[in-house]
Amino acid sequence: MAIAQSRLSALVDGIFYMPFDLPWVAERVLDGLRPRAFAAVESELWPNLLHALRRRAIPTLVVNARMSDRTLRFALGAGRGVYRWMLANVDRVLAQSDEDARRFRQVAGPVWSEGVCRTLGNSKYDTASPVLNAAETAALRANLRLPAAAPVFIAGSTRSGQEDGVVLDAYRRMAQAVPGLCLIIAPRHLERVPALEREMLAARLTPVRRTAIPPEGDVRCIILDTLGELASLYSVADVAFVGNSFPPVVKGGGQSLTQPVLYGLPTLFGPHIATVRSVAGQLQEAGIGFQVHSVDSLSDVAIGLFSSPEQRASIHLAAANLVAANQGASQRFASEILQLASRGAAGCEGVGQHGRSA
């Protein structure tokens, strides 16, 4: 919410939490908003809200849509009836990948007409923040007080003390093999910063919080304790690990894998990646992403990457090609939303073909 308010307040008419998914709450919110179209993102499906939108003949989309393994099992099992009823209230699903589109079609079954669900790509490749250029990266590195030319390992969006432990154990092993290796670790939630700091001190590391970096001297271990800065910090790293992928994980595991890829980084992630399954598959297929399953494999893969500038250069080129091939999904989503909003409910594709009531 804080990031949305700081970045979007000048662009939108209102920012608020999703209403409780109760019929009378949804109706009251729609009375106030009177939207011309509604777009949910990824997997934010709320049955009562979607039903209320349908009753008012308001076109409804799901953009950047994805469906995890866990959701698919539930939607084909105990939740089959609820999911089919819910998806019958959706006019278009614009999926991240062909596999996600297939899953949505499998769950919806005959309630959808042809063309309701299509693959339009993943908007995570369309960064909201401009990618830093070489001069900006150099300035950021100097501001962080990282030693000149020192290799940097960054662990982004770690979710638990246990995952931090995996990262720190792996980093200690890496540091023995990679001279001068620096560490940046960014916990997903800032309330965990004090505990992480204590754990690093206990491991005989010398952590410095981002907000307390001194004006002079070198810093080798940084804890990111600011909001909205992680995407930029990937620019100063050589190898990245993305968290919420070692247990315990949230919602099946996975955080944004595209942020380090935008800077051409080899990107490591743990065994649990349900929410970013399609992107992880793309990265592995392109030779950019590496799934690791333990402290040993995390450190071994990272050491191999640090030891091979040629491989990192090849990955950088492959990442640039992958990003270029996938950018533009956000614009495609926006075009679909505007099309439905301008046509209105009466002209909405699929109306009357999969159960809409006026």
N, C-alpha and C positions, 0 to 999 in steps of 0.2 A: 504494500500500500504506500509506504514512504517513497519508494522508487517511482511508482506510478504518479504520485502527486508531484514529485520534483521534476519529472520529465514530460508529463502529458497535460498538466493543468492548463497550459496556454493553448492546447490543441483541441480539447474536448469540452463538452458542456457539463459533464459530471463524472465523478469517480466515486464508486461506492462498492461495498461488499455484495456478493451474490446474496439475494434474499433467501431466507429459510424456505425450503421446498415444501411448503404447505399450500393447499389450493387457495385459501383466502388471502394468504400473503402474496402469492404470485398474481392474483387478480388485482390486488390493490396496487402493486408495483406497476403493472401494465396500465392501469387506469391513469397513473401519473406520467408514465413515460410515453405511452401511445407510439411505440416504435413502428417504423415502416418495414423493418426486417430485423432479424435476430441472428447473430453469429456466435455459436459456442466454439471454444478452442480445444483441440486435441481430444480429451476424454471427459470434458465437463458436461455431462448429460444429466439433466434434472427432470424427472418424468412429469411432475405436476406443472412446472413452468412450461415445458414443451407442450403439454396438453392444453394449457391456458392459451398459449400462442396460437395453436391450431384452431381452437374454438373461435378465436377472433380473426382467423384467416390471415395471420401475419406470416410471411415467408420466413422459413427457418433453415439455417445451414449449420453444419459442423465443419470448421476449417482446420487444416493441419491435423486431420483426424488420425487417431491411432487406437489400437486395441491390444492390450497386453495379453500374455498367455493366461494369466489368472482371470482376467475379465472374460476372455473367450470361454474358458471352462465353465464359469458361472452362468454366462449368457446362453450356453448350450445345454446347461443342466438345470439346477434349481431356479435360476432366474430367467428361463427361456420365455415364459409368458410375459413377464414384465418388460423384458428387453424388446420383444417384438412389438408390444403395444407402444413403448416409448419411441422406437425407431419409425413406427408408422406416423408419428407426428413430425418427422423431419423431411424437408423437401429435397435437400441436397447434402451429401457427405463428400467432402473434398479431402481425399486421403493423402498421407505422407508417402505411402509406398503401395505397390501392387498387392503385397501381402496384407497390409492393413485394409485395403479395399475389399479383398477377398473375404476377410474375416467379418467385416460389416455386412457384406451380402449374405454370407452364410448364416449369420444371426437373424437378419431381417427376413430372409426367406421371401415368400410370395407377396408380402405387403408392399414391396417396392416395385415400381415400374422400371423399365429399362432406362439407363442414364442417370438415375438418382445418385449413384455412387461412382466417383471417378478418382483417378490418381492425378494430383496436380503438383506434387513435390512437397518438400519440407521447408517451411519458412524460417527454420533455425539457421539456414545458410544466409539469410538476409539480415545481417547484423544491424541493430538500431544505432549502434555507435560506430563511427568511422574507425577503420583499422589504422593503427599508428604507423607512420612512415619511419624510415631509418633514423632521421634526426630526432623525432619525437620519442622513439624507443631509447635512443642514446641518452636523452635528457631524463627520461624516467629512470633508467638504470642508474644514472648519476644521483638522482634524487633519493633512490633507495639505498645508496652507499654500497652497492655491490662492487666487489673488487673488479678492476678492469680485466676483461677477457676471461673471468672465472666462469666455469660451466654452472648452469642453474637447473635444478629440478623443482618443478612446481606441482603441488597437490591441491586441486581445487574442489571445493564443495564437499569436504569430508563431513560425515553425518554423525559420527559417534566416537567415543573414546576408544573403542575397540579398533575402529578403522584408523584413527590417528596412530594407534600403537603399531599397526601393520606398516603404515607409512614411515614412522620414525625408525622402526627396526630395519626396514629396507634401506632407508637413507644412511643409517650407520654402516651398513654393509657396502653401499655404493661409495661412500666417502673413503673407504679403505682402498678402493680400486680406482677412483677418479680424483686426482689431486685437486684440492681447492674447491670441491663441489659445494655450492650454496643451495639452500633450501628455502622455498616460499610455501607456506601452508595456509590455506584459506578455509576455515570451518564454515559450514553452510549457515550456522546460526551463531551470532556474535556472543550470545550468553555463554557459549562454551570456551571463549577465549581464555579466561583465567585458569580453567582446568587444564587446557592444552598447554598453557605456559608452564604450569607446575610440572606437567608430565615431561616437557622438554628439559626443564631444569634437572629433574630427577634422572634424566638420561644423559646428563652432563653436556648438554648443548647450551648455547648462549642465545636464546630467542630475544628478538626485539620486536615490539609491536609496531605496525606500520605508522601509527600516530605518534610514536615516540622515537623515530629514527633520528639519531644525533646529526648535527650539521657537519661533523668531521669524523674521520675514521671509517674503517671498513665494517660492513655488516654481512654476516654469512647465513644467519637463520632468521627469517622474517615471518611473523604471524600477521596475516591480513585481518585487521579489526575495523575495516571500513565497509560501507555498503556500496555496491555498484561499480567497484574498481577491478574486480577479478578479470573481466574480459580484457582489459588493457594490460594487466600484469603478465598475461600469457606471452606478450611480445618480448619480454626480457629472458624468457626461458629457452632451454634447448630440448627438454623432454618433459612431457606432462602426464600426470595421473589425474583421472576424474573420479571423484568419490561417490558416495551412496551406492557403492558396488561391492563392498565387503560387508558381511553381516555384522550387526543387524541393519537391514535396509528399510527404506520407506517406500510403500507402493510397488514392491517388486524390484526396486533398485534402478539406479541410473540418474544422471544429471546431464546437462548439455554437453555433448561431445564436440559440437561444432565450434565452440569458442577457441580452443587451442588449434583446431584445424585451420581456422582463418589465418593463423600465423604460421602455417606449414609445419606444426610440431608433430612428431611421433606421439601418439595419444594412447596411453595405457588405461585399462579399466579392469575391475574385478569380475568375479563370476556372475554377479546379479545385475542385470541390465534390462529388466523387462520394459521399462518405460522408454528406452532409447534403442530398442532392438533393431529397428530398421536402419538407423544411422550407424550403429555398431557394425552391422553386416556390411554396409557400404564401405566403411573404413577398413575393415579386415580384408575385403575383396580388393581394395585399392592398395593394400600394403601399408596403410597409414596407421591403422588401429591394431592394438595388441591386447588380447584378453589374458589376464594373469590370475592365478588361483591361490597364491600364497605369498608370504614374505620372500621366500627364496626365488620364486619365479618373477615377482615384481623387481627385485634387485638385479637378477640375472639379465632379464630383458633390457632393463634400463642401462646397465653397465655395457652391454653389447652395443646399444645405440650411442652412448657417449663415446665409445671406443671407435666408432666408425663415422667420421665426418662425411664420407662418401654416401653411406646409407641415409644419413639425415638429409643430405642435399637432394637425393633422389626422392625421399618422402616429401620434402618441401615442394618439389615440382609436381608430384602426384596430387598433393593437397590443393595446390592452385588450380589444377585441371578439374578436380572433383568439385570444388567450390564454384568455379565458372560454369560447370555443367548443370549445377543445381540451383543457382540463384534465380530469383524472379518469381518464386512461389507466392510471396506476399502480394505482389502486384496482381497475380492471377486470382488470388483469393478476393482481393479488393474489387476486381472487375466483376466477379460473380455476385458479390454482395450488392454492388450498385445496380447490377442488372436486375436482380430480384426486387430490390427496393423500388426501382423505377417502374417495373412492370406491375407491381402490386400483387395482392393475393389472387385477383381474378385471372391474371395471366401467368401465374406461377407454374413452372413446369412440374408436372406430376400431380397437380391438384385434381381431385376426383378420381385418381387412379390408384391411390393407396390409402383410402379411408378418411380423407379430410371431411369434417362436418362444418358447415357454415356457422 
